[in-house]
Amino acid sequence: MSKAIISQLKGIVGEQYVIESPDEMAKYLKGSGKPVAVVLPGNTAEVSAVVKWANEQNITITVAGQVADFKDLNKGIVLIMARMNQVLDIDHQNLVFVVEPGILHQELLEKVIEAGLDFPPEPYEVETSSIGGCFAIGDSDSKSFQFGPTRTFLLGFEMVLPTGEIMEIGNKCIKNVSGYDFIHFAVGSQGTFGIFTKLFLKLLPKPEAKKAVIARFASVHKANAAFSTLIKRNIHPTRLNLLNNSLAQAILPGEGQLVMVDLEGFTESSKTMANEISAVMTLGGASDVKIVEDAGEYENLINGWLKVRSIVKGNPDNLLEFAVGPLKMGQALTQLEGLIGDLGAYPGLVVEGLLGYVNLILPEGTDKGALAVKINKLAMSLGGNVCGLLGIKLRSESYNDTDMWSETTGLLNELRSQFDPKGILNPGVSLKA
């Protein structure tokens, strides 16, 4: 069967773009699964032909931009979109890029900067994250308070459905939807509704100024108290992040918890805000308070943050995330410390202050499920909860409402089956996790 599969795939995309050697396939895979082949299509027609063939043959497809997570699967093929990596159109007047999904997110950011524009969403992982993956995952980052979540930057797309049909939806216009908004509904679907083959990206004008304020605090609680002061005074920078000492070493080695405040905007207003933030940090007990204005130093700081972001998001099995109201964060951190001990010494803690969002890296061997139940109870008492579908599940359990969970997962699975009745696309993605 495998030889027949390989032969047919080579007939669609070309012999050199079907990889069957385990050693060569390993470059495109993480996890313990063993696919029959890795396939690298070069255009939408080839993607469509591969998917149509796989649908007819009942062969599963795992899709990724550069590297696929293929754990627990020992059949099917992996579709890597790395060859489809071009910027197809740069529209300065309408502030739109039209791109293929396989372009690296970081490479896209460089091209956007060259064009004198701005694309705020940040990559999950600098070296391997593709722009197609950015929207397939659909996460938000710590700049979302100012710029909005990732989904707001997608104006339209071309997608190959699980049957192999090609769907085009949206355009370069901001207002291009009436009724159900499938453009943004597809964001975060993780390749279960279809495969992006072209994306219309909304861009922004390049900010006049980019600068940062950094500071050290003896404790997580003092740092967060400074955050609360800023928010109460209606001082809302682009990003307001707190990293515990363990993670801070990846950005700036030193003692204490690191606060990183990012400001993007107009020159004079950014200068005024930076001075105010610096004063609040100093009065709040910070040491080593510094306004970063040099372009090179600022870039190094942001690159350090992206490295931390990759560390945080890189192992989802050891990551627990929850949200509360920003001004409830002080209570949340105090109660969290009562559960897990000294937050400053924990393997990883990131507080995204403007969003009221906590990323917690768990020590190896932690019973994530048991801890999640406790943290969800904590967060719910403050008006929040654990994030994602896990949060919906735990909320349902907290209310002893099994119908809520079964109805939620039932709806998600029904939607998925409407698009993919045979279940061939990204079978490793669970909508119940």
C-alpha positions as MATLAB code, in Angstrom:
seq = 'MSKAIISQLKGIVGEQYVIESPDEMAKYLKGSGKPVAVVLPGNTAEVSAVVKWANEQNITITVAGQVADFKDLNKGIVLIMARMNQVLDIDHQNLVFVVEPGILHQELLEKVIEAGLDFPPEPYEVETSSIGGCFAIGDSDSKSFQFGPTRTFLLGFEMVLPTGEIMEIGNKCIKNVSGYDFIHFAVGSQGTFGIFTKLFLKLLPKPEAKKAVIARFASVHKANAAFSTLIKRNIHPTRLNLLNNSLAQAILPGEGQLVMVDLEGFTESSKTMANEISAVMTLGGASDVKIVEDAGEYENLINGWLKVRSIVKGNPDNLLEFAVGPLKMGQALTQLEGLIGDLGAYPGLVVEGLLGYVNLILPEGTDKGALAVKINKLAMSLGGNVCGLLGIKLRSESYNDTDMWSETTGLLNELRSQFDPKGILNPGVSLKA';
ca = [
       0.000    0.000    0.000;
       2.771    2.426    0.928;
       4.513    2.055   -2.440;
       1.279    2.778   -4.264;
       0.684    5.854   -2.100;
       4.185    7.163   -2.757;
       3.850    6.641   -6.503;
       0.516    8.448   -6.695;
       1.752   11.376   -4.600;
       4.833   11.765   -6.776;
       2.558   11.952   -9.759;
       0.810   14.969   -8.192;
       3.651   17.093   -6.758;
       6.779   15.677   -8.374;
       9.217   13.013   -7.262;
      11.570   15.352   -5.379;
       8.756   16.717   -3.217;
       7.623   13.418   -1.722;
       9.910   12.349    1.110;
       9.787    8.777    2.395;
      13.177    8.322    4.073;
      12.733    8.347    7.886;
      15.891   10.420    8.332;
      14.756   13.028    5.798;
      11.193   13.070    7.130;
      12.505   13.742   10.650;
      13.509   17.270    9.570;
       9.824   18.119    9.204;
       8.436   16.259   12.225;
       8.271   16.365   15.958;
       6.648   13.646   18.024;
       6.869    9.878   17.875;
       4.481    9.209   14.985;
       5.622    7.671   11.700;
       3.843    8.921    8.562;
       3.976    7.154    5.240;
       5.458   10.255    3.603;
       6.048   13.981    3.890;
       4.658   15.917    0.927;
       5.649   19.468   -0.055;
       3.090   20.972   -2.478;
       4.068   23.994   -4.540;
       0.713   25.628   -5.287;
      -3.001   25.571   -4.561;
      -3.769   23.151   -7.394;
      -1.338   20.593   -5.962;
      -2.779   20.982   -2.457;
      -6.262   20.476   -3.869;
      -5.219   17.407   -5.845;
      -3.478   15.800   -2.846;
      -6.460   16.426   -0.553;
      -8.975   15.189   -3.122;
      -6.929   12.024   -3.629;
      -6.553   11.487    0.146;
     -10.287   11.963    0.651;
     -11.065    9.349   -1.975;
      -8.536    6.932   -0.459;
      -9.513    7.655    3.204;
      -5.917    8.612    3.994;
      -5.361   11.142    6.769;
      -3.397   14.374    6.301;
      -1.541   16.303    8.976;
      -0.809   19.863    7.848;
       1.890   22.272    9.021;
       3.861   25.219    7.749;
       7.397   24.074    8.527;
       7.324   21.334   11.205;
       4.366   19.059   11.999;
       3.481   17.646   15.400;
       2.938   13.997   14.506;
       2.703   12.339   17.895;
       0.667    9.186   18.425;
      -0.008    8.723   14.708;
       1.419    5.930   12.576;
      -0.371    6.315    9.304;
      -1.314    8.937    6.771;
       0.791   11.666    5.214;
       2.173   15.004    6.377;
       1.622   18.057    4.200;
       4.315   20.710    4.725;
       3.542   24.106    3.164;
       7.127   25.427    3.195;
       7.381   25.719   -0.612;
       4.360   28.021   -0.699;
       6.263   30.902    0.874;
       5.809   33.949   -1.357;
       4.438   37.431   -0.819;
       2.019   37.673   -3.749;
       0.996   41.318   -3.456;
       2.042   44.386   -1.471;
      -0.737   46.966   -1.501;
       0.540   50.112    0.202;
      -2.602   52.113   -0.471;
      -4.924   49.614    1.169;
      -2.356   48.428    3.758;
      -2.678   44.784    2.713;
      -0.221   41.961    2.056;
      -1.401   38.892    0.127;
       0.804   35.949    1.074;
       1.144   32.202    0.838;
       0.831   30.304    4.133;
       4.270   28.706    4.229;
       6.264   31.913    4.624;
       7.951   32.080    8.005;
       6.215   34.521   10.330;
       9.535   36.169   11.172;
      10.447   36.490    7.480;
       7.084   38.123    6.828;
       7.734   40.636    9.619;
      11.039   41.555    7.973;
       9.322   42.133    4.619;
       6.628   44.222    6.293;
       9.295   46.406    7.916;
      11.060   46.789    4.546;
       7.749   48.053    3.144;
       7.524   50.651    5.917;
       4.465   49.008    7.497;
       3.582   47.078   10.650;
       2.089   43.640   11.396;
       1.617   43.362   15.180;
       0.984   39.593   15.761;
       4.090   37.826   17.040;
       5.386   34.373   16.049;
       5.015   31.393   18.346;
       8.491   30.197   17.494;
      10.854   32.425   15.551;
      12.620   29.706   13.562;
       9.698   27.481   12.558;
       6.386   29.357   12.883;
       4.678   30.074    9.561;
       2.094   32.747    8.887;
      -0.451   30.075    8.001;
       0.144   28.537   11.413;
      -0.329   31.938   13.029;
      -3.960   31.999   11.888;
      -4.556   28.259   12.129;
      -3.719   28.480   15.843;
      -5.223   31.949   16.234;
      -3.684   32.826   19.566;
      -3.425   36.331   20.967;
      -0.231   37.846   22.300;
       0.582   40.438   24.934;
       0.086   43.336   22.475;
      -3.561   42.413   21.926;
      -4.849   45.101   24.304;
      -3.689   47.784   21.858;
      -3.947   45.984   18.519;
      -6.628   43.348   19.057;
      -6.332   39.552   18.761;
      -4.683   37.772   15.842;
      -7.964   37.120   14.004;
      -8.504   40.841   13.383;
      -5.564   40.891   10.955;
      -7.080   38.380    8.519;
      -9.279   39.976    5.850;
      -9.811   36.901    3.711;
      -8.285   33.681    2.461;
      -8.185   30.925   -0.091;
      -8.704   27.495    1.477;
      -8.699   23.914    0.243;
     -11.553   22.048    1.889;
     -11.270   18.399    3.025;
     -12.982   17.308   -0.209;
     -10.314   19.070   -2.286;
     -12.600   21.918   -3.340;
     -11.131   25.421   -3.295;
     -12.995   28.127   -1.368;
     -12.234   31.854   -1.652;
     -13.678   34.200    0.942;
     -13.043   37.854    1.846;
     -11.000   40.522    0.083;
      -8.868   43.591    0.821;
     -11.734   45.510    2.439;
     -12.138   45.940    6.198;
     -15.916   45.600    5.906;
     -16.416   42.474    3.834;
     -18.776   40.289    5.873;
     -22.558   40.235    6.254;
     -24.112   37.692    8.580;
     -21.944   34.800    9.758;
     -18.270   35.724    9.845;
     -16.572   32.599    8.545;
     -13.290   34.458    7.973;
     -12.658   34.792   11.678;
     -14.450   31.562   12.522;
     -11.782   29.681   10.562;
      -9.023   31.312   12.629;
      -8.057   28.901   15.396;
      -9.607   25.878   13.695;
      -6.127   24.280   13.518;
      -6.573   22.950   10.014;
      -9.705   20.965   10.807;
     -11.957   22.936    8.418;
      -9.477   23.248    5.575;
      -5.960   24.234    4.517;
      -5.060   27.884    3.993;
      -3.364   28.426    0.619;
      -3.545   32.232    0.399;
      -4.052   34.899    3.071;
      -5.099   38.559    2.923;
      -3.378   40.315    5.813;
      -4.362   43.670    7.248;
      -1.337   45.833    8.039;
      -0.892   49.070    9.952;
       1.248   52.160    9.371;
       4.699   51.895   10.880;
       4.759   53.532   14.337;
       6.834   56.706   14.670;
       8.552   55.483   17.814;
       9.303   52.223   19.567;
      10.746   52.208   23.049;
      10.567   50.242   26.254;
      10.808   50.612   30.003;
      12.493   47.811   31.939;
      12.772   47.384   35.683;
      13.610   44.819   38.356;
      11.459   44.017   41.372;
      12.283   41.978   44.446;
       8.951   40.169   44.240;
       6.244   39.326   41.736;
       3.691   41.005   43.997;
       5.464   44.380   44.070;
       5.803   44.317   40.289;
       2.117   43.586   39.830;
       1.209   46.333   42.287;
       3.024   48.773   39.971;
       0.961   47.386   37.072;
      -2.232   48.068   39.011;
      -1.122   51.644   39.661;
      -0.550   52.230   35.955;
      -3.922   50.772   34.983;
      -5.764   52.795   37.635;
      -4.104   55.935   36.277;
      -5.283   55.034   32.752;
      -1.729   54.513   31.520;
      -2.033   51.818   28.887;
       1.164   51.085   26.935;
       1.418   48.566   24.115;
       2.549   45.748   26.366;
       2.885   45.350   30.123;
       4.662   42.092   30.948;
       6.094   40.601   34.105;
       8.505   37.652   33.958;
       9.625   35.797   37.027;
      13.334   35.466   37.698;
      13.626   32.022   36.096;
      12.384   33.219   32.697;
      13.902   36.701   32.906;
      17.383   35.240   32.439;
      16.573   34.570   28.785;
      16.101   38.312   28.203;
      18.331   40.105   30.715;
      20.380   38.072   33.186;
      20.190   39.540   36.661;
      18.509   39.418   40.033;
      14.803   39.734   40.665;
      11.641   39.717   38.594;
      11.719   41.571   35.286;
       9.107   44.041   34.114;
       9.104   44.804   30.396;
       6.889   47.636   29.158;
       6.630   48.156   25.405;
       5.511   51.416   23.798;
       4.727   51.803   20.101;
       3.208   55.008   18.794;
       3.899   58.689   18.289;
       7.227   60.178   19.342;
       6.122   62.757   21.896;
       3.304   60.776   23.492;
       5.562   57.717   23.807;
       8.238   59.837   25.470;
       5.755   61.278   27.973;
       4.284   57.867   28.746;
       7.726   56.284   29.187;
       8.668   58.938   31.753;
       5.407   58.392   33.672;
       5.870   54.619   33.682;
       9.464   54.969   34.822;
       8.351   57.158   37.728;
       5.619   54.707   38.794;
       8.093   51.815   38.707;
      10.629   53.716   40.803;
       8.045   54.789   43.380;
       6.778   51.197   43.471;
      10.136   49.929   44.654;
      11.801   48.902   41.405;
      15.529   48.889   40.836;
      17.505   49.239   37.611;
      14.692   51.214   35.966;
      15.669   52.162   32.433;
      14.023   53.685   29.384;
      15.269   51.857   26.283;
      15.365   54.194   23.273;
      18.318   52.921   21.241;
      16.966   50.975   18.250;
      19.504   48.154   18.564;
      18.958   47.716   22.278;
      15.190   47.746   21.788;
      15.433   45.091   19.066;
      17.562   42.871   21.328;
      14.977   43.230   24.066;
      12.120   42.220   21.761;
      14.141   39.307   20.360;
      14.690   38.182   23.945;
      10.960   38.365   24.568;
      10.270   36.275   21.442;
      12.712   33.691   22.750;
      10.795   33.589   26.039;
       7.499   33.326   24.153;
       8.883   30.295   22.296;
       9.923   28.721   25.597;
       6.495   29.326   27.104;
       4.444   28.102   24.127;
       6.886   25.376   23.080;
       5.656   22.678   25.458;
       1.864   22.881   25.794;
       1.756   19.740   27.950;
       3.604   21.654   30.692;
       1.787   24.963   30.226;
      -1.234   26.129   32.192;
      -2.911   29.425   31.293;
      -5.630   31.362   33.062;
      -7.169   34.821   32.997;
      -8.760   37.165   35.525;
      -9.579   40.866   35.433;
      -6.343   42.892   35.361;
      -7.081   44.549   38.715;
      -7.833   41.154   40.263;
      -4.343   39.938   39.400;
      -2.904   40.824   42.812;
      -5.384   38.524   44.537;
      -4.820   35.834   41.921;
      -1.051   35.825   42.371;
      -1.328   35.717   46.173;
      -3.678   32.736   46.011;
      -1.571   31.074   43.316;
       1.502   31.321   45.518;
      -0.482   29.628   48.263;
      -1.044   26.713   45.884;
       2.368   26.281   44.276;
       4.903   28.180   46.398;
       7.347   30.970   45.553;
       6.347   32.351   42.151;
       9.734   33.955   41.583;
      11.475   30.583   41.762;
       8.884   28.674   39.701;
      10.112   27.277   36.326;
       8.232   29.943   34.419;
       5.677   32.665   35.059;
       4.580   35.397   32.647;
       1.915   37.916   33.634;
       0.465   39.881   30.713;
      -0.736   42.768   32.830;
      -3.065   44.575   30.433;
      -4.874   41.334   29.589;
      -5.016   39.858   33.078;
      -3.437   36.730   31.608;
      -1.041   34.284   33.272;
       1.224   31.736   31.562;
       2.528   29.165   34.023;
       5.219   26.636   33.063;
       4.844   23.572   35.255;
       7.725   21.519   36.679;
       8.279   18.134   35.078;
       6.096   15.487   36.660;
       3.334   17.884   37.744;
      -0.184   16.476   37.634;
      -1.506   19.159   35.280;
      -5.091   17.981   35.526;
      -5.245   18.146   39.313;
      -3.514   21.542   39.447;
      -5.762   22.903   36.692;
      -8.839   22.105   38.776;
      -7.436   24.074   41.723;
      -6.332   27.028   39.610;
      -9.644   27.118   37.771;
     -11.469   27.337   41.107;
      -9.138   30.179   42.090;
      -9.648   32.042   38.806;
     -13.425   31.542   38.776;
     -13.662   33.068   42.248;
     -12.156   36.223   40.721;
     -14.342   36.255   37.612;
     -12.027   34.369   35.251;
     -11.048   30.786   34.524;
      -8.458   28.508   32.946;
      -8.190   29.303   29.238;
      -9.191   27.350   26.155;
     -11.376   24.270   25.914;
      -9.818   22.949   29.105;
     -11.305   25.986   30.837;
     -14.769   25.272   29.408;
     -14.506   21.676   30.596;
     -13.406   22.674   34.098;
     -16.092   25.364   34.322;
     -18.684   22.768   33.387;
     -17.363   20.443   36.090;
     -17.366   23.270   38.632;
     -21.048   23.882   37.979;
     -21.701   20.133   37.865;
     -23.194   20.772   34.452;
     -22.281   17.873   32.191;
     -24.750   19.085   29.580;
     -22.742   22.301   29.099;
     -19.611   20.356   28.193;
     -21.328   17.735   26.053;
     -23.232   20.420   24.137;
     -20.036   22.427   23.559;
     -17.999   19.486   22.280;
     -20.971   18.141   20.378;
     -21.351   21.412   18.496;
     -17.618   21.589   17.730;
     -17.537   18.001   16.480;
     -20.682   18.522   14.410;
     -19.159   21.572   12.744;
     -15.959   19.662   12.077;
     -17.815   16.730   10.568;
     -19.798   19.039    8.286;
     -16.544   20.177    6.701;
     -14.684   16.883    7.000;
     -17.123   13.926    7.163;
     -14.360   11.350    6.789;
     -12.097   12.982    9.382;
      -9.023   13.079    7.177;
      -7.648   16.542    8.102;
      -5.372   16.913   11.137;
      -6.682   13.867   13.020;
      -4.222   14.592   15.832;
      -6.102   17.787   16.727;
      -8.644   17.110   19.451;
     -11.524   19.530   19.993;
     -12.152   17.964   23.386;
      -8.755   18.632   24.954;
];
